[in-house]
Amino acid sequence: MKKLLAVLTASVLIAGSLMGCSKAPSSTDSPTPTGNKTSSEPVTLHFMLNSPENTDAYNAMAAEYHKEFPNVTIEMDILQNDYQSVLTTKLNSGNVPDLFMTSAYSDNTTYKDYIYDITKEGFVKSIDPALLSSVSVDGKVTGYPFLVQAHSFIYNKDLFKKAGITTLPKTLEDYKAVCEKLNAIKVQPFSSGFGEWWVMPQTAYPSMSDAYAGDYVKLFSEVQSGTLKFGDLPQVNYALDLLDLIKANSGKKPMESTFDVQVSDMASGKVAMIHQGTWAEGSIRAISADINIGFLPAPRLDGKDVTAVESNLTFRVAKESKNRDEVLKFLNWLSTSDYGTKWVPEVVKQNSPLIGAPAPNTQLAKDTAAAQQSGDTCPWWIFNAPSKMEQPFGEALQAYVAGSTDRDQTKTALTKVFKDAYQQ
């Protein structure tokens, strides 16, 4: 959702200097889409993407595509914190990118007037069918799952060993005991990430995922009808207890910890744990290549511990794009070519949604696969709610950890976030 850094905007133009030899599509490629046929005439495709930690990977992909199809130039706007508002402005002004990224689930309907139905495109058959449910509405596939991501607590195995921690934490009490052992050897347990609003919901909602025994459709139906006030869920108190623990063990300035600070603190060995996702491993290893890290599951009120795993970031094809068929040709290449099928696991270094794609050689990806195998996962269930609630949800939690609101005020604020989201 979607991926996650501080504000960063990058405009990338793959220029004529990258010209190479054209490669004809193989006989196994999907047929050229109907509509405005692709041609050898010069074409500039405009993509709008988030997750700027993948900027190098985006650049590599665009350069490779230009090498194989020299008539096509891909321009990319890559940004994070203001992504949704900038995208909304572009859509409202009619300046719709040829391809843009959103979350899945509720965004399938939020952007329904702008996105092209790709159900009948041949490349859809290359995607794991289990991952298509998050981008499907009434049997129609509305988007292309970009990658499979996971997030939970990343921990430094060597620091745990140094502290004498032989049993990994599963419950909130276990995490408290781990913090005591780390503090005893003068290792800061956490770098909070509380300076980023988007870290707040990611840290909180896995520990709330046992709400309504996982029946999120019923949960949000009752929130929408007013039968349930979201802040009254017992899981909210539990998640706030978790945030309190992180804050108390994140040094003197927990509100100044951003994604970049988390990465630096983890890579340098200053802290033992951060709550982040598979997307963070590359940034951590860019500083400390041989660091010994892994995923710890998040604790829940019901006693089960889980890793949040989902294919949420989604490529959307603009319905009215004059270059729509060139975009579909690009997605076919991404799904069927030798480079395209390896791009996510080998360049982005995360799990791919494509059937038969190789597994990435990264520790967090391996831990994600193990969690999926064991079933100790939760979906990114919060995205079943309206798309405009994520940032206010994060900001309400951010106000709580900053001390601007107390617990009761925070629960009231969370209730209002969802009420407002459903009224818009």
N, C-alpha and C positions, 0 to 999 in steps of 0.2 A: 503497500500500500503502500509498495508500495514506497519500498522500499525506504540513506537517511543521514544527512549532515546538516551543519549550519547553513545559512543562506549562501548559495553559490550559484552563479549563473554563467553558463559557458555557451557560446555560440560557435559551432564547429562547421567549417566549410571545407569539404574535401575538394581541393582545387585541381586544376587541370594538370598539375605536375604529377599527379598520381595516376595518370593515364597508363593503361596496360592493354593486354590483348583480350579481346572479347571471348567469352566461353559460351558455347551454345548449350542450352538446357539439355539434360540427358533424356533418354526415352522414358525414364521412370518418373520424370517430373509430372506434376499435375498439368492438365491442359491450361493453356492461356485463358484467363477469365473472359467471360463475355462482357459486352459493353464497349467502352472506349478501348480499343485494342492497343497493346503496347507496340512500340516501334523503335527504330534506331535513331529517331530525332532526339536532340538534346532535351533532357528532362531534369528539373530540380525538384526533389521531394523535400518537404518540410516536416520534420518530426519534432514533437515536443515530449520530452522525457523527464522523469525525476530520478532519484537515486544517483546523485552525482558521484558517489564513490565508485560507480561503474563507468566514469567518463572515459578512461583509457580503453576499456573494453568496447564501449560504443564507437570510439574513434577507429579502433582496429576493425570492427565489423564493417563500418561505412567505407573504410579504405579498401577492404577486401572486395566488397560489393562493386565498388567503382572500378577495381582492377578487372573484374569479370564482365562488367557491363559499363564500358567507358562513357556511354552516352548519359548515364544517370549520375547526378550529383546529389548527395544527401546533406542537407543542412539540418543541424540539430540544436535546439534550445534545451538546455539541461539546467533545471533549478529544483529547489527543495521546499524551503519553508513557505514561500508564497506561491507554490505551484498551483494549488487549486484556484486561488483567486485570479491568477494570471490566465489560467486556462478558461475560467468562466468569462473573463473579459473578452478573450479572443473569440469564444463561441458566440457571445452576445453581439459582438461587432461584425460577425460574419467572416472573421479572419481565422477560419478553422484550419488547423494543421492537417496535412494529409494523413498522418498517423500520430496518435497521441496516447499517453499512458494514463490509466486511472486504476483505482482498486477494482475488485470484482464485486460480487453480491449486489448490494444496493445501488452501486454505480451502473449496473446493467440497465436499470430503469431511469436513474438520474440523467443519463446521457442518451437515452433511447432515440431522441429526435436527431441525433448527430452521427450515430454509429451504423455501420453497414453490417447486415446479416451475412456471416461467413459460413453458414451451415453447409452449403453445398460445395464449398471450395475443397478441392482434392486434398490439400495439405492438412485439413482438419483430421483426416484419418491417421496422421502421424503423431497426434497428441494422445497421451494416455487418457482413455475415456473417463477414468475416475476423476480427472482434474477438470473436465468440462462442465461439471455441475455448477461450479462457482461462477461460470460465465454464461450460463444458459437461462433463458426465460421462455416458458411455454414451448419447450422443445427446440428453440432456436439458439444457435451459438452466436453470441453477440461480441465476443472478443477472443483474443489469442493469449493464453496463459504464457507469461514471459519466463518465469522460473519458479522452482519450488524453494521456499525459504523457511527458516526456522529461527526462533529467538527464545532465549532463556538466559540463565546466568552462565557466563563464561568464567571459568576458573583456572588459576595457575596451579597445575598439579604439583610442581616442585615446592611451591610455598605451602601447600596443604601438607605435603610430606614433612617439610621442615617443622611445621607446627604440631606434628604428631597426629594429624587427622587421618584416621584409617578407615572410617565409615563415612560415606558421603551423606550430606544432609538431605532429608526428604520432607520434614515438617518444619513449621516455623520455629519450634523449640530447638530442633536440630541446627537451624541456621543461627540461632542465638548462641548455642554452644560453640559452633565453629568460629563465630566472631570473637568469643572470649579467648579461644586458643590462639587466634591470629594476633589479637591485641597483646597477648602475653609475650609474644616474640617480637613485638613492636612492628608488626606488619599491618597496614591499614586494610581492613576487610573489603571495603567497597570504594569504587569511584561511582558516584550516584547517577550522573547524566541529567540531574534535575534542572540544569540550565536549558534543556531542550524540551519543549512541550510534548513532542511526539514520543519521547522516551517514557513519559508518565503513563499513558494508557498501555503501552507495550509491557511495562513492568507490572502493571496492576491486573490487567484482564485475564491472564492465564490463571492467576490465583483466585479468580472469580468464576472460572469456567464450569464449576459444578452447580452453578445456579440453575434451578428448575431441572436438575438432573440432566442437563445438557439439551433440554427441549427449548432451544432459543427462539423458534418460531412462536411458541406459546408465550415465552417470556416477553418478547417484544410486542406481541399482539396485546397483551395485558397492559404493557407500558403505554402503548398507543391509545388504548381505550380509557386509560386512567384508572383501571382496576388496581394496578401496581405502581407504586412510586419507586423508581429505580433506587433511590437512596436508602430505601427501607430494606433492601436485600441484606441478609446477614453476611453475605460474601463481601459487601462493601466495607464493613468494619474490619474484616479479616485482611483485605487488601491494604487498608489504611494502616493496620498494625505492621504489615510488611514494609510499607514505605517509611514508617517511623523507625524500624530497625535499620534500614539502609541509611537513612539520614543520620542516625546516632553513631554510625560506624563509617562515615564517609569524610572524616577530617573536619577541619574548621570551616570550610567554605563549600558545602555541598551544592549550593545554588549556582556556583561558578563552574561546575563540572559539565562540560559539553561532550558531544561525541568525540571530538578531537582530543579532549582532555582524558576521557575514558581510554581511548586507544593508547595514548602516551603513557598513562599511568599503568595500564596493563602490560604494555611492551617493556617498560623500564623495570618492572618488578616492584613498583611502589605499592600496588594493591593486589589483592588476591582474587577479587571478583568484580565483574561489571555485568549489567543486564544489557545485552546486545544480541545481534543476530549473526547468521552465517555470513552476511555481507561485511562484517567487521574483521574477519580473519585476515583478509588480504592486507588491510591497513595495519593490523597489528604485526604481521610478519614482515611487512616492508621495513619496520623498525627493528624487529627482533626475529630473524628468520627461523631460529631453532627453538623458540619458546614452546614449552610443553603445556598446552591448553586443552580444554574440553568443555562440554556442556554439563551443567547441573540442572536438573528439572526444577520447576517452580512448585512451591508447596501450595496445598489447597485445604479448605476447611474440612472436606470429607476425608482427609488423610492421604489421598492419592496425590502423586507428584507427576507433573506433565511438562512436556516441551511443546510450545506452540508451533505447529507446522501447517503451512498453507501455500497454495499457489494463488496469490492475491494480486500482485502487479500484473496488469493486463494491457496488451496493445489493442488499441481501437482503430479501426479503419474508418476514416471520415466518409459518410454516406454520399455527400455531394462533392467530394473531391474530383477535380478534373483529371487528376492523376491516379484515380482509384485503382485502375487495373495494373499500373506500375507498382503500387503498394502491395497488391495481392501477389504480383510476381515476386516481389521482395520477400514476402512471408513464405511463399512456396520455396524459394531458395534457402531461407533460414531453416525450413523444415526438412528439406530433402538433400541439399548439397553436402559434400563431405565437410566443408568448413562450417556450414550452418549448424549441422547436427552436433558438432564438437564445440561450438562457440560458448554456450553456457557452461558446460562442465570444465572446459580447458582454458578459456579466456576469462569469463566472468568468475569461474571457479565455484559454481554453485550447482545444485541439482537441477537437471533439465526436465521439462514436462514431456519431452519427446520419447516415444516408445523406442527402446533399444539404444538410447543415448548412453555413452560411457559415464561412469560415475566419476565425480571430481576427486582428485587426490588431495583432499583437505580434511583435517580432523573433525571440524564441526559438521561437514557434510556427512562424514562417516557416522558421527554420533546421531545425526538426524535420521539417517537410514536405520540405525539400530533402534531408535525410539519408534519409528514407524513399524518396524518389524515386531516390536513388543506390544505395540498398541498404547504406549504411555504418552499419548499426544492429546492436544486439544486443537480445534480449529481456531482461526482468527475470527471468532464468533461475533466480536463487537461490530464487525462490518456488515452484519445482518441488519443493523440499525441504519437510519438515514445517513447519507454520506457527509452531511454538514455538521455532524455531532462530534467527529473525532477531535478536532482542535479545541473546541470549547470544553470537551471532556478532559483533555490533557491539561488545559489551562486551569480548570477547577482543581485538579489534583496538585498542580504546580503551586497554586495559591495556598493549599493546605500545607505542603512541605515547607513553603517559605514562611509560614506562620501568619499569613494574612487572614486566614479563616480558621475557625476551630472545627472540630469534627462534625458537630451538628450543622453548622453553616455549610460545610462541604457536602454533606449528604443532601441538604436542601438544594444546593447548587447543582449537584449531579442530577437530581430529579428534574430541575428546570431545564438542564441541557437537553434531555431527551424529550421533554414536553415541547420545548421550542422547536426541536428538530422535526417533530411530527406535524407541527402546525405550519411549517413553511411550505 
